Amino acid sequence: MANIKSAKKRVLVIRTKTLRNKMIKSAMKTAIRKVHQACDASDAAAAKAALTAAVSTIDKAKTKGVIHKNNASRKVSRLQKMVNKIA
């Protein structure tokens, strides 16, 4: 553990930011998984609804700096292609 007060604070701040990022990434992965499950079941209506929610979650993660904008764009594009195949 650090001895300097500012270093101790940085440790605490990094810990809280890491937890926040983990929560956002976990929510994003769950939303993506729901789209995959709907596509595997060939349920077009559920897939479109899940896609809308997933795109929103991915965009929030991008806006908060959890993932890179190109990474977000790639994920959205792949999900849209998958949903369009079964629609």
C-alpha positions as CSV (number, residue, x, y, z in Angstrom):
1,M,0.0,0.0,0.0
2,A,1.2,3.5,-0.8
3,N,2.4,5.9,1.9
4,I,1.7,9.2,0.2
5,K,-1.8,10.6,0.7
6,S,-2.4,11.4,-3.0
7,A,-1.2,7.9,-4.0
8,K,-3.7,6.3,-1.5
9,K,-6.5,8.4,-3.0
10,R,-5.5,7.3,-6.5
11,V,-5.8,3.7,-5.4
12,L,-9.3,4.3,-4.1
13,V,-10.4,6.3,-7.2
14,I,-9.0,3.6,-9.5
15,R,-10.8,0.9,-7.6
16,T,-14.2,2.7,-7.9
17,K,-13.7,3.5,-11.6
18,T,-12.7,-0.2,-12.3
19,L,-16.0,-1.3,-10.6
20,R,-18.0,1.2,-12.7
21,N,-16.3,0.0,-15.9
22,K,-16.9,-3.7,-15.0
23,M,-20.6,-3.0,-14.4
24,I,-21.0,-1.2,-17.8
25,K,-19.1,-3.9,-19.7
26,S,-21.1,-6.6,-18.0
27,A,-24.4,-4.9,-18.9
28,M,-23.2,-4.5,-22.5
29,K,-22.2,-8.2,-22.8
30,T,-25.6,-9.3,-21.4
31,A,-27.4,-7.2,-24.0
32,I,-25.3,-8.6,-26.7
33,R,-25.9,-12.2,-25.4
34,K,-29.7,-11.5,-25.6
35,V,-29.4,-10.6,-29.2
36,H,-27.5,-13.8,-29.9
37,Q,-30.0,-15.9,-28.1
38,A,-32.9,-14.3,-30.0
39,C,-31.1,-14.9,-33.3
40,D,-30.3,-18.5,-32.5
41,A,-34.1,-19.0,-31.7
42,S,-34.9,-17.3,-35.1
43,D,-37.3,-14.9,-33.3
44,A,-37.2,-11.8,-35.4
45,A,-39.3,-9.6,-33.2
46,A,-37.4,-10.4,-30.0
47,A,-34.1,-10.0,-31.9
48,K,-35.0,-6.5,-33.1
49,A,-36.1,-5.5,-29.6
50,A,-32.9,-6.9,-28.1
51,L,-30.9,-5.1,-30.8
52,T,-32.3,-1.8,-29.9
53,A,-31.5,-2.3,-26.3
54,A,-28.0,-3.6,-27.1
55,V,-27.2,-0.6,-29.4
56,S,-28.2,1.8,-26.6
57,T,-26.1,0.0,-24.1
58,I,-23.1,-0.1,-26.4
59,D,-23.4,3.6,-27.2
60,K,-23.5,4.4,-23.5
61,A,-20.3,2.4,-22.9
62,K,-18.7,4.3,-25.8
63,T,-19.8,7.7,-24.5
64,K,-18.4,6.9,-21.0
65,G,-15.1,5.8,-22.5
66,V,-15.3,2.2,-21.4
67,I,-14.8,1.0,-25.0
68,H,-13.3,2.7,-28.1
69,K,-15.7,4.2,-30.7
70,N,-14.5,1.8,-33.4
71,N,-15.0,-1.2,-31.1
72,A,-18.6,0.0,-30.5
73,S,-19.2,0.6,-34.1
74,R,-17.9,-2.9,-35.0
75,K,-20.1,-4.6,-32.4
76,V,-23.2,-2.7,-33.6
77,S,-22.5,-3.5,-37.2
78,R,-22.1,-7.2,-36.5
79,L,-25.3,-7.4,-34.4
80,Q,-27.3,-5.6,-37.1
81,K,-26.0,-8.0,-39.8
82,M,-27.0,-11.0,-37.6
83,V,-30.5,-9.6,-37.0
84,N,-31.0,-8.7,-40.7
85,K,-30.2,-12.3,-41.7
86,I,-33.1,-13.7,-39.8
87,A,-35.6,-10.8,-40.5
